[in-house]
């Protein structure tokens, strides 16, 4: 499942998706070598959301290096970059250009 880093970044955010909807759509793209369930990924996202956004000091130390050519500040979970903000969240992942949802 997943693990290929492509050039196209696709995003899901809290203004349009619930964590469950996002998890269902992103699951086939995840780098999931241990075959973890959708609920594992969704619960990891919910934990990050409940912890709240990182402080300005913490933001200085984090970068979503799971995204190709990205300066996005977030946490990588199974190859997806999770950004937590005071007003919501965004989950981003790289895919090959022209790839459709598996």
N, C-alpha and C positions, 0 to 999 in steps of 0.2 A: 504494500500500500504506500502510495506517495513517495516521498523522499527525493524526488527530482526537483532541483531548483531551476526554475525557468525565469524568463525575463518579464513576464506579465504578473502584476500584483492584483489580486482581487481582495475585496474587503467586505466585511459584514459589520454593521454597527447597531448600537442599541436604539437608534431612532427608527430603524426599520425592522429589526429582528429581535426575537427573544433568544435567550441563550440556547434553548432547545432547538428552535428553527435553525439557528446558525450551526449548531453541532451536527444536525442532520445533513445540512448542505455541504459542510466542510469535511466531513468524516473521510470521504474517499480521497481527499487530497493530502491528508495528514501523513507524516512520516511515523508510521505505527509499527515498528519492527517487532514489538512484543504483543501485537494483536490486542491492545487494550480496547475496552468497549467504548461506545459513544458516551455512556454515562460517566466513565472515568474522565474523559476530556471535558465534558460539560461541568462536572464537579470541580475540576481544576480551575476552570474559568470563574465559576461562582466563588471559589476561595479567594482568587485575586480581586474580584469585585468587592467582596466583603472586607478585604484588607484596605480598600480605598486606594486612591492615587498615590504614587510615590512622592516623597518630598522633593523640593528643589535640589537638595543635596544628593539624594538617591538618584535623581535623574542624571546627574553628572557622571554617574558610574555605570549606567545601563545603556545598552544599545541592542536593538533587535537584530543580532547577527544571523538569525535564521532566515532573514529576508535578503535577497540578492540586491546589492547596491542600495542599501537603505540606511537612512539616518534616523529612522523612527525610534523613539524611546519606548521600550516595552519589554515584556518577558516572553521568551520562547517556550511554547508548550507543543510538543510533537511536531515541530517544524512550523508552527503558526505563531505569529507575533501578536501578543495581547497587550493592548494599550488601555490603561485604566485612567479615566479622567474624572474630575468632580461631577461632570454632567453626563457620564455614560462610559461606554467602552467601544473599542474597535478591535476586530480580529482580522489580520491580514495574512495572506499566504501567497507564495510565488507559484506560478504554474507555467507550463510551456505555452507559448503563444498558439492560439487556435485550439487549445484543449477545452473540452466541454466537461461538465460535471459528471464524474464517473457513476 
